[in-house]
Amino acid sequence: MERRLSGISCEIDIRVTPRSSRNKVEWVGDVLKVWVTAAPTDGQANEAVCQVVAKAIKRPPSSVSVKKGHTSRDKTLAFDGLDREELLKRLTG
């Protein structure tokens, strides 16, 4: 699902593990990994990724969208309303 973004935005590459036992977001080395319980069918995992990451950065799910990699484990997420510095700060702390 791709949403139209406005205002300040940035992008970050992630690695997704669908069908996980729990939802979580964690840095592994220099890669942001996202685990979701949803299956990768009909965009369910993509939607779950947006929700899990949005919760981790304390933003509404509508501010996070999958920009690239809709059918891949490697994705690029776009964030509306956050610059890269603020996004990284929220993801690390």
Secondary structure as a PSIPRED ss2 file (coil, helix, strand):
# PSIPRED VFORMAT (PSIPRED V4.0)

   1 M C   1.000  0.000  0.000
   2 E C   1.000  0.000  0.000
   3 R C   1.000  0.000  0.000
   4 R C   1.000  0.000  0.000
   5 L C   1.000  0.000  0.000
   6 S C   1.000  0.000  0.000
   7 G C   1.000  0.000  0.000
   8 I C   1.000  0.000  0.000
   9 S E   0.000  0.000  1.000
  10 C E   0.000  0.000  1.000
  11 E E   0.000  0.000  1.000
  12 I E   0.000  0.000  1.000
  13 D E   0.000  0.000  1.000
  14 I E   0.000  0.000  1.000
  15 R E   0.000  0.000  1.000
  16 V E   0.000  0.000  1.000
  17 T E   0.000  0.000  1.000
  18 P C   1.000  0.000  0.000
  19 R C   1.000  0.000  0.000
  20 S C   1.000  0.000  0.000
  21 S C   1.000  0.000  0.000
  22 R C   1.000  0.000  0.000
  23 N C   1.000  0.000  0.000
  24 K E   0.000  0.000  1.000
  25 V E   0.000  0.000  1.000
  26 E E   0.000  0.000  1.000
  27 W E   0.000  0.000  1.000
  28 V E   0.000  0.000  1.000
  29 G C   1.000  0.000  0.000
  30 D C   1.000  0.000  0.000
  31 V E   0.000  0.000  1.000
  32 L E   0.000  0.000  1.000
  33 K E   0.000  0.000  1.000
  34 V E   0.000  0.000  1.000
  35 W E   0.000  0.000  1.000
  36 V C   1.000  0.000  0.000
  37 T C   1.000  0.000  0.000
  38 A C   1.000  0.000  0.000
  39 A C   1.000  0.000  0.000
  40 P C   1.000  0.000  0.000
  41 T C   1.000  0.000  0.000
  42 D C   1.000  0.000  0.000
  43 G C   1.000  0.000  0.000
  44 Q H   0.000  1.000  0.000
  45 A H   0.000  1.000  0.000
  46 N H   0.000  1.000  0.000
  47 E H   0.000  1.000  0.000
  48 A H   0.000  1.000  0.000
  49 V H   0.000  1.000  0.000
  50 C H   0.000  1.000  0.000
  51 Q H   0.000  1.000  0.000
  52 V H   0.000  1.000  0.000
  53 V H   0.000  1.000  0.000
  54 A H   0.000  1.000  0.000
  55 K H   0.000  1.000  0.000
  56 A H   0.000  1.000  0.000
  57 I C   1.000  0.000  0.000
  58 K C   1.000  0.000  0.000
  59 R C   1.000  0.000  0.000
  60 P C   1.000  0.000  0.000
  61 P H   0.000  1.000  0.000
  62 S H   0.000  1.000  0.000
  63 S H   0.000  1.000  0.000
  64 V E   0.000  0.000  1.000
  65 S E   0.000  0.000  1.000
  66 V E   0.000  0.000  1.000
  67 K E   0.000  0.000  1.000
  68 K E   0.000  0.000  1.000
  69 G C   1.000  0.000  0.000
  70 H C   1.000  0.000  0.000
  71 T C   1.000  0.000  0.000
  72 S C   1.000  0.000  0.000
  73 R C   1.000  0.000  0.000
  74 D E   0.000  0.000  1.000
  75 K E   0.000  0.000  1.000
  76 T E   0.000  0.000  1.000
  77 L E   0.000  0.000  1.000
  78 A E   0.000  0.000  1.000
  79 F E   0.000  0.000  1.000
  80 D E   0.000  0.000  1.000
  81 G C   1.000  0.000  0.000
  82 L C   1.000  0.000  0.000
  83 D C   1.000  0.000  0.000
  84 R H   0.000  1.000  0.000
  85 E H   0.000  1.000  0.000
  86 E H   0.000  1.000  0.000
  87 L H   0.000  1.000  0.000
  88 L H   0.000  1.000  0.000
  89 K H   0.000  1.000  0.000
  90 R H   0.000  1.000  0.000
  91 L H   0.000  1.000  0.000
  92 T H   0.000  1.000  0.000
  93 G C   1.000  0.000  0.000
